[in-house]
């Protein structure tokens, strides 16, 4: 089964972490949380707490099969760290499965990996996605090139979870 890197920090959208993480684990995949330092306890917007497995300096994209970016304020905070941006860019450059929901694509924008790609995300980042060269789709989930899976909001989680698990069945 797949080993999935999850880049996450404080102020993540709780359900956009818990629901996909549960779906991935139930499908037999290993989900590893990554932030600036291992052992740090982070907190979501609604109180969900997560203990970070690995610090960004301890990991390489080649150690993982896929990347997951939950939404909330977490992606905006993380994109200020060049190490996290480079880590995310490596997944996209290597065409590894990459999953981003809501504000998650902000990290993909900063990594400059969306030119010519199809994606969706939270409405407030639509213009940012388009300015980054992506074609925006206002749909509950969009799968681009059998590699990038994006969704808009927590209400899209059932479709997002279905597609990320399905993509991993095909690619890993």
Helices and strands as residue ranges (DSSP letters): E 3-7, H 14-26, E 30-35, E 41-43, E 49-51, E 54-55, G 56-58, G 61-63, E 66-69, H 74-78, H 82-93, E 97-101, H 105-110, E 118-119, G 123-125, H 126-131, E 135-136, E 141-144, E 148-151, G 154-156, H 157-171
